[in-house]
Amino acid sequence: MSMRFYREGLATPRGSISNTHPYWKHVHYRRKVEDEVTLVCSKFREMCDESVTSETRELLQLPNFNNWEWTEWEILHLLQHMFFELGFIKKFDIEVEVLRNFLCSLYYSYNEVPFHNFKHAFCVTQMMYGMIWKCNLLERLGEMDCLILLTSCICHDLDHPGFNNIYQINAKTELALRYNDISPLENHHCSVAFKILEHHETNIFRNQSLETYKKVREGMIRCILATDMARHNEILQTFRDITPEFDYTNREHVNSLSMVLIKVADISNEARPLDIAEPWLECLMEEFFNQSDLEKLEGLPVSPFMDREKVTKPSSQCSFIGFVLLPLFEALGKVLVELEMTISNFGLEN
């Protein structure tokens, strides 16, 4: 994956940041090196036939699962476990070796950026996995929709460069030009996912019919594109409108619920205990500050919620919780009442 996301010729920096700033002149973000990927995947394969303990099985379904205590090869093992535990291996005739190849390819395709990395993808997937069990979504939505949701979560930030859509569009990057400023990152995440699925050895859906694969592809694209925060109000309002008469037999209703589910999973760190959530907030602020520094250096509009000279963690956190997270959680809780206690606890803890 040699695609460049940034312009090489940068504008004269504005503000007080020195030309010696690490982002000046050339922007690099760390891709995983081959030796690192080989090590992690080999350790994963050494343990991939081991059983997950009953304690871990139970913990994996809860919001207080602590990702910081697990290595990346152990996380790959836990992702594999989810496919087994939800019955996807048998139901969709997924070959185990192909699943392992698929997971290793996904791991390789996440960059070493502060926040939108492989562990973030796992946390989103783990939260979705917990909601599938807690809300009995296998019966309510069906196995196909749950498979789409889980796979979309693992893939939803593939090859994220650590700079958001606002930067991509303002800097006129290759992604913005390719996707005409319409959700450039989310479209790219989808593209990377399906390039991986094009390969026979990593296509976990290769034993499915063309019709089934088409449904999976449509569902994954819909879910991953829903994670663009620019569409937040639109998606939330559509879901609120159908909530009073929500019908699990109505495909449009189910599609709307699926989009809200992946959005909730994507921003759910604040619903976790403080010792888990706080390090993630630090990672997010680091990524935000990196972007605003670069925007200043390039003479681009500076995203106000990312400026290290203006933003504090408490102010950023309060605004996000009050205006984005809680309204979304509360809307979902009206359809999936099992989440009401989680929402209530979240409100008390934060």
N, C-alpha and C positions, 0 to 999 in steps of 0.2 A: 504494500500500500504506500505508494510514493507520492500521493496527492499532496500538493502544497495548499495550505489554507490561508496564507497570508501574503500580502504584497511584500516584495523585497525592498522597494524604494519607499522609505518612510518620510513623512513630512517633518519639517523642523519642529522640535518639541516645544510645547508651550508650558508655562508654569515654571516651577523651580526645580524640576527633576533634571539631574545631570545627564549628559550624553553617555556617561559611563554606566548608566542603569543597565542591568542585564538584558532587558528587552530591546535596547536600542540597536538599530540597524537590522538585526536579524532576530526572528522569533523562532525559538525551538521549544518543543515540548517532547518529553521523553517517551519514545516508544520502547516497548520491552525488547531487550536484547535476546538473541537466540539461546544463549547459555541459561539465562534466567527462566525462559519458558520451558526449556528442556528439563531443568531441575525440578520445577514445580510440577510439570506434567508427569515426570518419571516417579516422583514421590506420590502423586495421586494414583498412578497405576499400581504402585506397590501396595496401596491400601484399599484399592477400589472394590475388592471382593470381601472386605471386612464388613461386619454388621454394625449398624449404628446402635448405641446403647439405648435402653428404654428411657433413661433420664434425658438424653439428648433428643430423642424423638419427641418427648413431651415439651421440652424447652423450645424446640424448633418451631412450635406452633404459637409461641407467645411473643408479645411485643418486647419483653425484657430479655430476649436473646441477645447476648453480647458478642457482636462480630469481632471486637478487638481482641478476643481471647483465642481466635482461631487463625491458623495459617492459611495461606491461599490454596494449598493442596487439600487441606481438610475441608475448605469451603467447596471446592470442586466435588469432593466426596459427598457433602451434604446436598448439593444440587442434584447429583445423581440419585441420592436417596429419595428426594422429593418425587422424581419421576416414577420410581418403584412404588412408593407409598401411596401415591394417588391412583395407581393402577394403569398408568399411561403405557407402560412397557408392553403389557399384554393386550390392552384394548386397541392400541394403534400399531401393534407389531413393530415396535422400535427395537432394533438390534442393539444390544448393550455396547458392543465395541463401537458402533457408529455414534451412539450417544456420548461415549467417552471422547471420541474424536471431535465431536461437535462442541462439547464443553471446553476442551483444550483450545480449539480454534477461537471460541469466544473470549477465553482468557487472554490469548495472544492479541486480540483485536481491541482490548481496552488499553488506553494509554496511562502512563504514570503521571497523571495530573492530580492536584490536591483533592478534588471532590468527586468529579464525574468519572470514577474509575471502577475497576472490577468489584471492589468491596461494596461500593455504592449499589451497583447492579445486584449484588447478592442481597443486600439489605432490603431493596425494593421487592425482590423475588421472595424473600423470607416473610415479609409482611403480607404479601399476596397469598402465600402458602398458608399462613395462619388464618387469614380471612376465609379462605376456601373451606378449611375445616370448621372454624367457629360458626360460620353462617350456612354450613351445609350446601355450599354452592355446587357440589357435584350433582346433587339432586335437583336443585333449583334451576341451574343453568345448563347442566349436562356436561359430560366429560369433554366434548369437543371445545366448548367455550372456555372451560377451565384450562385445557391444554394451551389454547391460544393465549390466555391471560398469563400463565406461568412463563411460557416461552417469550412472550412480548416483554415481560419484565426483565428477563435475563439479557435480552438484546437491546433494550430501549435506549441505551447511551453508547452503543458501540462506536469506537474510534472518536470519541468526544475530544476535541482539542483543548478544552478548558477555557474557551472564550465563547460567549453565548451568541444567540441570533442577532442581537442588536449590534454587536461588534461585527459579525459576518456581513451584515447589510451595510453598515456605515463604512466599513473598510473595503467594500466591493470585492470580497474574497471570491475564490473560485466556486465555493459552495453557494454563495449568494447568487452569483451569475448563473450557475447551473440550474438552480431551482427558482430563479426569478423572484428572489426575496421571500418566497413562501416557505416558512418552516424549514430553512436550509439544513439545520442540524438534524432535525427529526427525519427529514427525507433521507439524509445521508445514513443515519443509523439503520433505517429500513433497508437501504441499498446494500450496506455492508452485510447485514443479516442474511439477505437472500443471495448474495454472492457466495457466502459460506454454504448455504443450503443448495447451491447449484452443484457442488462437488459431491459425487456419489458417496465418498467415504465419510462425509460429514452431514449428509442429508437424512435427518431423523424421520422425515416424512416419505422416504423413498418407497416404502411398501404401501402407500396409500394411493387411491385412485386420483386421476387428474381433477375430478370434481371436488374431492375432499381437499386436495392440496390447494385448489383455488379458494375454497372457503377459509382455509388456514391463512393463506396469504392475505386475503381481504381483511380478515379479522386482525392479524398482526399489524398491518399497515394502519388500520383505523385506530388501534390501541396506541401504537407508538407515536403517531401524529398527534394524538390527544394530549401527549405530555408537553406540548408546546404551551408555555404559560400565556402566550399571546391569545390563546383560545379559551382561557380559563372561564371568563364570564359567560361566553357563548355556551360552553358545555354545561356549566353549572345551571344556567337559566333553563336550558332545554330539559335537564333532568328534573329541576323543580317543577316545571310545567306538567310533567307526566306523573309525578309522585302520587298525587291523590288517587289516580286510577291505574297504578302500575300493574302491568300484566306480564307474567313470565312467558306467556304464549305469544306475545307481541314482539316480533324480531326487532323493531325499532326501539322498543323499551329496553330490551336486553342489550342491544348495542350501546345505548346511552348509559346503562348501568355499568357495562364493561369499561367504558371510557372513564367514568367517575372512579371505579375501583382502581384502575392503574394510576390515576392521578393521586388518589389518596395514598396508595403504596409509595409513590414516587416522593411525596413530601412528608412522609410519616415519621421522620426522625424525631420530631418534637413530641411525638406521642410515646416515645421510649423514655426509660428512666434517665435522669440527668447525667449519670456517669457514662452513659452510652451516647446520649444526644449531644453533650457539650463538645466532645472532640470533633464530631461531625460539623458543628457550627464553626469551630475554628478552621476546619478544612475549607468550608464554603467561603468564609470571609477571606481566607488566603487567595482562593481562586478569584473572588470578586476584586480584591485589591490588585492582583496581577493584571486583570483586565483594565481597570481604571488607570493604572500606571501606563499601560500601553496606549490607551486612548489619548492620554495627555501627550505622550511622546509623538503620536502620529497626528496630533492636531484634530482629533475626532471629538464629537460630543461625548462628554463624560457621563456615564450612567450614574445618576445621583445616589442610588442605593449601593454603589460600589466604591465610592470615593473614600479612601482611607483618611482623608483630612476632614470628612464631614460625618461619616457613619460610625456609630458605636454599636456594639453587639446588643445591648438591651433595647435600643430604639429599633434596630432592624428586626429583632426577634419579636417584639411586641406588635409591630405593624404587620408582619407576616402572619403571626398567629391570629390576630384579630380580624384581618381583612381577607385572608386567603384560606388558611388551614381550618379554622373552626367552622366557617360557613359550609365548607366542603364536607367536613366530617358530619356536621349536623344534618345536612341534606341526605347523605348516605344512610345515616342512622334512622331516618324516617322509613326507609325501605327495608334495611337490614337491622332490625331492632336489637339483634344480638350485640351490636356494636355500641349501643347506648351506654353501657357501663364503662366501656373503654373511653368513650368521649367524655363521660362524667368525670372519670378519674383523671383524664388528661387535663380537664379544666381546673381541677383542684390542685394538681401538682404544678401547673405552670401559671 
